[in-house]
């Protein structure tokens, strides 16, 4: 069975602070994919990143960065110099080799205040 | 290019009724998946269709059914609605079903 745990339910930061969202996963698959999605109040899930289990390189995209560590089964997401527009619910998700069913965590609600 | 479009955006139904939700994938995408998101939770996988065939099904009762049409659009049907079916229903499209999934804005279903 696959499971994703996002232990942080809500995080509140002041604009320009850095913030890290934690994601811990469980899977028996040797090949799997990890995702992060952003869900603003409008409801649409916005794709941020997909990472396969064989690629542990950290990735940076603008103010966003991701740290994948298989040794601790974690795939953490950091927003540098947060902005009010970053306020949203962020979901970490996992899928197996077949890739067809995303297993989502419960999400972390991020509030960035001016 | 248009993204994933879902209709309607909002819907109110009475217990016991039937509902049909519709989804049009991104042009060129052959796979459509459906998810249910209850308030305060992450989305739960319901179905995936690829090339008009069901490829996977989540842990949902037989009241939930879906199909995919030759133009790759999809319908999700829910019979005998329960109050617990109230949720945001999200459709996602992907090129082959095992690549990045792009989501629509969802249909918010309220069962009263």
Interface residues (C-beta under 8 A of the other chain):
Chain A: X4 X35 X37 X42 X43 X44 X45 X46 X47 X50 X91 X93 X98 X99 X100 X101 X102 X103 X104 X105 X106 X107
Chain B: X31 X33 X35 X40 X41 X42 X43 X44 X45 X48 X50 X55 X56 X58 X88 X90 X92 X97 X98 X99 X100 X101 X102 X103 X104 X105 X106 X108
